[in-house]
Amino acid sequence: MLKNKAWYIKFTAWEFWPMWVLYVPVFVQHFWLAAKAKSLFFFLKTNPAINEGFILSDSKYNTLQLVPNDKLPITIFVKKGVLALDVLKEMHQKKLGFPIILKPDIGFRGLGVQKIDDENQLTEALKHLKMDYLVQEYIQYPI
């Protein structure tokens, strides 16, 4: 009977909890590991090849340059303010067709990522860009 009550479901299912509650154990572990390593930002040393950003401010495009081309989707770097015609021309040169993925060069957790299905959507999306973006080929896998 208790299992059917809304308050009980919200209390026992972590999906309903505020995000800060879920991060408390992460913060505790982080500060424990930071104390052991004697560095608050010890995790930045895990990949010394990525050295231009600080936590959430590194360029995806520059990081992708470290990966062999045969392991990457076709990628085009798009500066904010670029015309759709220029992007379409480069897509044609790289034999990149629709649908495509448009995502911020600097970002996290999928924020600002869009699937673009045609030229009209691309033109409209590029009008509203406030930062540099990546255009990548859309790869559809079963999972």
C-alpha positions in Angstrom: 0.0 0.0 0.0 2.8 2.4 0.9 4.6 1.7 -2.4 1.7 3.2 -4.4 2.0 6.6 -2.6 3.5 9.4 -4.8 5.6 10.8 -1.9 7.1 7.3 -1.2 8.0 6.8 -4.9 9.6 10.2 -5.1 11.5 9.6 -1.9 12.8 6.1 -2.8 13.5 6.6 -6.6 16.7 8.7 -7.1 15.5 9.9 -10.5 13.2 12.3 -8.7 15.8 13.7 -6.3 17.4 17.1 -6.9 20.7 17.0 -8.8 22.7 18.5 -5.9 21.8 15.6 -3.7 23.3 13.2 -6.2 26.5 15.2 -6.5 27.2 15.2 -2.7 29.0 11.9 -2.8 31.0 13.0 -5.8 32.1 16.2 -4.0 33.1 14.2 -1.0 35.2 11.8 -3.1 36.7 14.6 -5.1 37.9 16.4 -2.0 39.3 13.2 -0.6 41.2 12.5 -3.8 42.3 16.1 -4.0 43.7 15.9 -0.5 45.6 12.7 -1.3 47.0 14.2 -4.5 47.7 17.6 -2.9 46.0 19.3 -5.8 42.4 20.5 -6.1 42.4 20.0 -9.9 44.4 16.7 -9.9 42.1 15.3 -12.6 43.3 17.8 -15.2 46.6 15.9 -15.4 45.0 12.7 -16.6 45.5 13.6 -20.3 48.3 16.1 -20.7 47.7 16.2 -24.5 44.5 18.2 -23.8 46.0 21.4 -22.4 44.0 24.4 -23.6 40.9 24.4 -21.5 40.0 24.4 -17.9 37.5 21.7 -17.0 34.5 22.7 -19.2 36.2 25.2 -21.5 38.4 23.0 -23.8 37.7 23.0 -27.6 36.2 19.7 -28.9 37.6 20.5 -32.3 41.2 20.8 -31.0 40.8 17.6 -29.0 39.5 15.8 -32.0 42.7 16.8 -33.9 44.5 14.4 -31.6 42.5 11.4 -32.9 43.3 9.6 -36.2 41.0 10.7 -39.0 39.8 7.2 -39.8 38.3 7.0 -36.3 36.3 10.2 -36.5 33.1 11.3 -38.2 33.5 13.9 -40.9 33.8 17.2 -38.9 33.8 20.9 -40.0 34.7 23.7 -37.7 32.1 26.6 -38.0 33.0 30.1 -36.6 30.1 32.1 -35.2 28.7 34.5 -37.8 29.6 32.2 -40.8 27.2 32.1 -43.7 25.2 29.0 -44.4 26.4 29.1 -48.0 30.0 28.7 -46.8 29.1 25.8 -44.6 27.2 24.1 -47.4 30.2 24.6 -49.8 32.5 22.9 -47.3 30.0 20.1 -46.7 30.0 19.5 -50.4 33.8 19.5 -50.6 33.9 16.9 -47.8 31.1 14.9 -49.3 29.0 15.4 -46.2 25.2 15.1 -46.6 22.2 15.6 -44.5 21.3 14.8 -41.7 24.1 16.3 -39.7 24.8 17.1 -36.1 25.5 20.7 -35.1 27.1 21.1 -31.7 29.0 23.7 -29.7 32.8 23.5 -29.9 32.8 24.2 -26.1 30.0 22.6 -24.1 29.0 19.7 -22.0 26.2 17.2 -21.4 24.7 17.6 -24.9 23.8 21.3 -24.3 23.1 23.0 -27.7 23.4 19.8 -29.8 21.0 19.7 -32.7 20.2 17.2 -35.5 19.8 19.1 -38.7 17.9 17.4 -41.5 18.1 19.9 -44.4 19.5 23.2 -45.7 16.6 25.3 -44.3 17.2 24.0 -40.8 20.9 24.6 -41.1 20.4 28.2 -42.4 18.0 28.9 -39.5 20.3 27.3 -36.9 23.4 29.3 -38.1 21.5 32.6 -37.7 21.3 32.0 -33.9 24.8 30.8 -33.2 26.5 32.7 -30.4 29.7 30.7 -30.4 31.8 28.4 -32.6 30.2 25.1 -33.6 31.1 21.8 -35.1 29.2 20.2 -38.0 29.6 16.4 -37.9 28.2 13.6 -40.0 25.2 11.9 -38.4 26.0 8.3 -37.6 23.1 6.1 -36.7 23.9 3.0 -34.8 21.3 0.6 -33.3 22.4 1.6 -29.7 
